[in-house]
Amino acid sequence: METNNESALAVNQHTGEILAYSAGTSAFDMPEQQGIIYVTGHARQYRDDCKAGVFKIGDSDFKGKSLQLEILAYRQFEGELFSYPFQSWLEVVFVDSDNVLGLMLLKGASIDNFVELWTKCTIEKKPIGSLIITATMDKRTGKNGDYYVVSFSAKPNDKKRVAELQHFAQSTILPSRLAELALG
């Protein structure tokens, strides 16, 4: 993102505190962007709404029952998130069909389905990052009614694209993610 580097000092009229500030970024400047789109620290937040059976960005940008992923990194951890009880979560960092860096959290049977995909890839000696993954909402029926889990399928990706994804992951995502994990 292009920013205006002009800085100035201001004085808080109530406290007398000296404040430094930057003039900011013009809303009329287009950031120079080539390749994968990522605003540092702000991956596109995807949700797998397993009650409605759709993927969405945030709470209201519905993307449908399937989602294309080019996976860059993933990690499993445990915690109490979003008012759910303590459980395992899978964080998946990926590039979406708009070439934007995205992030999604999975839980429950969706993690099992991801592990099954990973196992199949390992048997076939294909890194998951070398494939185009399609995540699909798979309808199930339980004692509390219908719900969805995320299922996964894969197809080969172009070798040139895989090299671009790998370079981006190693230079942008993995160093910052590893630093974040080291901090706690």
Buried (B, 14 or more C-beta within 10 A) or exposed (E): EEEEEEEEEEEEEEEEEEEEEEEEEEEEEEEEEEEBBBEEEEBBBBBBBBEBBBBBBEEEEEBEBBBBBBBBBBEEEEEEEEEEEEEEBBBBBBBBEEEBBBBBBBBBBBBEBBEEBBEBBEEEEEEBBBBBBBBBBBEEEEEEEEBBBBBBEBEEBEEEEBEBBBEBBEEBBBEEBEEEEEEE
